[in-house]
């Protein structure tokens, strides 16, 4: 349902944040106009003339730049400002921009034309931003490669996108070497983490590739000559509901969403963001660079250690995945005085993205850290953010927040496709400058209608203030008799049981009712040292029955748990989402075998 900010709740179960007006944006943008943008135009989205109901921001302005212009602008504004900090030191905006220039020059020479597709692994290190912006600066297209995916998914991404050059870590480079005969367009593999180590096969270390590349700014067409509607990035969906699709994102999509996100998160040149993530997410990268903020990259998987680092670095924003934040909420060290607990004095919010964070986990984190826990809603097709809770707003349980500046949202009937009334459930549609150009090699009917409304595939409803409440992914819901069951809604109830560490729900095929609720539950160990050590044999079955019985007291009759199974862990994608498709296949096979017995 949601990337990179999953469905809603902080300590009170809900939203928060500032509602930036036009005057606030002018204050934010003015230094950039003085610094670099003599040639940069500004794009206005005036929605008052086409407003459809109360769920739109009437006016929004963003700079009309090429994607790499965000970095050039930040470097021109303050070349000595810290851009990235890792355990190996700090990279300034001037240094990062110069590195992007060298990569752009290398790519221009290696490809010999514009418009080639360059695969770039979004590793959490300073190389990825330089390669990402450098590819844009060279006039080529970035295809984002997740270095954590399996060989099959890696081949699909590179083949579908038509990758010609890949900038990837050694492990991914080794995988690509094995499938090179099945990727006829791929002619160069550059290893980004080799330093002076041995690299696989015919791959090239990045430092060797750049040795013959001269320093100095890479000059290309003036920014005004770059078509903002041209595709600069291909980002693949996670594939939780089917084969991963390549999402075609333009310069305008990404620059507009960077500006929207920076405004919604109150990012500025004095902000320090801490990324406690396994990968570098372009939303966090682009919004921080847009604002001129400093980013701290934390590779230590220990969530408590990340809080200590956030306090030492003076972080104002903390980004984490729900899986890690759930572990943090369960960590006994969170109840003791240690560095970073409560949060450092500059921290304004913990921001969770990827999937929904359980309300109980969000509540414990807020109580321990003393700052809001913020979530929102987005998809790769939305560059990726469309809604976000505002830390300064009153808590509204279950809401993913209002639309970002310049974004419109409505809910339509699943049959008639007409907008429904406030509080009514239907499919969520979004319109704004961040809506993708379309899918790669797509021969299916467009999900963007003639008026620019994008059908998200998510079910939800709006309140009278325009806040969005999500029900579930349309492909994940199932029917019990004639009632729609939301797996996420059932999971929220189960997860509130203190005996449950995590859970997942799918439909079990049923000849009478259509489908009934099957719940996979990971039991929590009371000592916190092992999740299932205390539940063995009949103890496990008794505990599962007790959890299901308690949840069923709070669930509607059509939502009640009819099947339950103990899991060691909820299977998840590399981005942390439950592998519902694989679970559905498993459950259907079990149901078929049971029916045939």
C-alpha positions, 0 to 999 in steps of 0.5 A, spaced: 500 500 500 504 505 501 511 507 500 516 510 503 511 512 508 506 507 510 499 507 513 498 512 519 499 512 527 504 516 532 503 515 539 496 517 539 495 513 533 496 519 528 498 525 524 502 531 525 506 537 521 506 544 519 502 546 513 507 551 509 504 556 506 506 560 500 510 565 504 514 560 507 516 557 501 518 563 498 523 564 505 525 557 503 527 558 496 530 565 496 537 563 497 537 559 492 535 564 487 540 568 489 545 563 489 545 559 482 538 560 479 539 565 474 537 560 468 532 556 472 525 558 471 519 557 477 513 552 475 507 554 478 501 549 480 495 553 481 489 549 482 484 554 484 481 554 477 481 546 477 479 545 484 475 538 485 472 539 492 476 541 499 482 536 498 487 540 494 492 545 496 490 552 492 497 554 490 504 551 490 511 553 487 517 549 485 523 550 481 524 548 474 530 545 474 533 538 471 534 533 477 542 534 478 540 542 478 538 540 485 545 538 487 548 544 483 544 549 486 546 546 493 553 547 492 553 554 489 549 556 495 554 553 500 560 549 497 563 548 504 556 545 507 556 538 509 552 534 505 553 527 507 557 524 513 559 517 514 563 513 519 569 515 514 568 522 514 564 528 511 563 530 504 561 537 503 556 539 497 562 542 493 565 535 493 559 531 492 558 536 486 565 535 483 564 527 484 558 528 480 561 532 475 567 526 474 562 521 473 558 525 468 564 526 464 566 518 465 559 516 462 559 521 457 565 518 454 563 511 455 556 511 452 558 517 447 551 519 447 545 521 451 539 517 453 542 511 455 540 507 461 545 507 467 543 502 472 545 505 479 545 501 486 542 505 491 547 503 496 547 507 503 554 511 501 556 517 498 557 514 491 550 513 490 548 520 490 554 522 486 552 517 481 545 518 481 546 526 480 552 524 475 548 520 470 542 525 470 548 531 469 550 526 463 544 526 459 542 519 461 537 515 465 538 512 472 535 505 473 535 504 480 538 497 482 536 494 489 543 491 491 539 486 496 534 483 491 535 476 488 538 474 481 532 473 478 529 480 480 536 483 478 536 480 471 528 483 470 530 490 472 536 490 468 533 487 462 527 491 462 530 497 463 535 496 458 541 497 462 548 499 458 552 501 464 552 499 471 555 502 477 554 497 483 557 494 489 562 488 488 557 483 490 552 485 485 557 486 480 559 478 480 551 477 479 551 481 473 557 477 470 554 471 471 548 473 467 552 478 462 550 473 456 543 474 457 543 482 458 546 483 451 546 491 452 550 491 458 557 493 456 560 496 462 560 494 469 563 499 474 564 496 481 563 502 486 566 499 493 572 496 491 577 501 493 584 497 491 581 490 492 580 485 487 574 486 483 570 480 479 571 478 472 571 484 467 568 489 471 572 496 473 573 499 479 570 506 480 577 509 482 580 506 475 574 508 471 575 515 474 583 516 473 583 518 466 577 523 467 579 530 468 576 534 474 572 541 473 565 542 472 561 538 467 558 543 462 552 540 458 546 544 455 544 550 460 538 547 465 533 551 460 534 547 455 533 540 459 526 538 458 523 537 465 518 532 462 523 528 460 524 521 463 531 521 468 529 515 472 526 508 472 524 506 479 521 499 479 515 497 484 517 492 489 512 487 486 508 485 492 502 484 488 505 482 481 511 482 477 515 489 478 514 495 474 518 500 471 516 507 473 518 512 469 519 519 473 521 525 470 525 531 472 519 535 474 516 529 478 522 528 482 524 536 483 517 537 485 516 532 490 523 534 493 520 541 494 514 538 496 517 533 501 522 538 504 516 543 505 512 538 509 518 535 513 520 543 515 527 541 512 532 547 511 539 548 510 540 547 518 537 541 518 541 534 519 537 528 517 539 521 520 538 515 515 538 509 519 536 505 513 539 499 509 538 503 502 539 510 500 532 512 498 531 518 493 526 521 497 530 522 503 536 524 498 532 529 493 529 533 499 535 534 503 539 536 497 533 541 495 533 544 502 541 544 503 540 539 509 546 535 512 545 527 511 548 522 516 548 515 514 548 510 519 550 503 517 550 500 524 543 495 525 543 496 532 537 501 533 539 504 539 546 505 537 543 509 531 539 514 536 546 515 540 549 517 533 543 522 532 544 525 538 551 526 537 550 529 530 545 533 532 540 530 528 533 534 527 530 528 523 530 521 524 528 516 518 527 509 519 524 502 517 518 499 521 522 493 522 527 496 525 523 501 529 519 495 531 525 492 534 527 499 537 520 499 541 521 492 544 528 493 546 529 493 553 534 499 553 529 504 551 527 504 558 533 506 561 537 512 561 542 512 555 545 516 549 539 518 545 534 516 550 530 521 550 532 523 544 537 529 542 535 536 544 534 538 536 530 532 534 523 534 531 520 527 529 522 520 528 519 518 521 517 511 519 517 509 512 515 502 508 509 499 511 505 501 517 508 502 524 504 498 529 500 503 533 503 500 540 510 501 537 509 508 535 506 510 542 512 506 546 517 510 541 514 517 542 513 516 550 521 514 550 524 519 545 519 525 547 518 526 539 512 525 534 513 519 530 510 520 523 508 516 517 505 518 511 503 515 504 506 514 497 508 510 491 513 509 486 508 512 481 508 518 486 515 520 486 514 517 491 510 521 496 503 524 496 501 525 503 504 526 510 502 527 517 504 533 520 508 533 527 505 539 529 498 537 528 493 534 533 493 527 533 488 523 528 488 516 529 489 512 523 490 518 518 496 518 513 495 525 513 493 531 508 496 531 501 503 535 500 503 542 497 501 542 490 497 535 491 490 533 490 486 527 492 479 524 492 476 518 493 472 514 487 467 509 487 469 502 484 464 501 479 462 508 477 469 511 478 465 518 480 468 521 486 464 519 493 462 523 499 467 525 505 467 518 509 465 514 504 470 508 502 473 507 495 479 507 491 484 513 492 486 517 486 492 523 486 493 528 482 499 533 482 506 534 479 509 528 482 505 523 478 509 519 474 510 519 466 507 512 466 510 505 466 516 502 462 514 498 456 506 498 458 501 495 454 495 495 459 490 501 460 493 507 463 492 508 470 492 516 469 486 519 466 485 524 461 484 529 467 491 527 470 488 523 476 492 517 478 488 511 480 493 508 486 490 501 487 489 503 494 482 503 498 481 509 503 477 515 505 477 522 506 475 526 512 472 533 512 479 536 513 482 532 507 486 527 511 487 520 508 485 514 511 487 508 508 483 501 508 488 496 504 491 495 497 485 493 493 489 487 491 490 485 498 482 485 500 478 479 500 471 478 501 467 474 506 460 473 503 459 480 501 463 483 506 470 486 504 476 484 509 482 488 510 488 484 512 491 491 514 485 492 519 485 485 522 493 485 523 492 492 527 488 489 532 492 482 532 498 487 533 496 490 539 496 484 543 502 484 547 504 477 546 505 478 538 511 480 535 509 481 528 503 478 524 500 478 517 493 476 514 491 473 508 485 470 505 484 462 506 479 460 500 473 457 503 467 454 499 461 457 503 464 464 504 469 465 499 475 466 504 476 466 511 481 470 515 488 466 516 493 469 520 500 468 521 503 470 528 510 471 531 509 470 538 513 474 543 518 472 548 516 475 555 523 476 556 525 479 550 531 474 548 527 470 543 521 470 540 518 463 541 523 460 546 517 461 551 512 457 547 513 450 545 509 444 543 502 445 546 504 452 549 504 455 542 498 453 540 494 455 547 498 462 546 495 462 539 488 460 541 488 466 546 491 471 541 486 469 536 480 469 541 482 476 544 482 479 537 476 476 535 472 479 541 474 486 537 473 484 530 467 484 526 464 477 525 466 477 517 473 479 520 474 474 525 480 469 525 478 462 523 485 459 521 492 461 525 499 459 524 505 460 528 511 463 524 518 464 526 518 471 522 513 474 517 516 473 510 518 480 507 521 484 501 527 487 501 524 494 503 520 491 509 513 489 506 510 483 507 510 478 502 503 477 501 503 474 494 507 468 496 503 467 502 497 467 498 500 462 494 502 458 500 495 458 503 491 457 497 496 450 496 494 448 503 487 449 502 487 445 496 491 440 499 486 440 505 480 440 500 483 434 496 484 430 503 
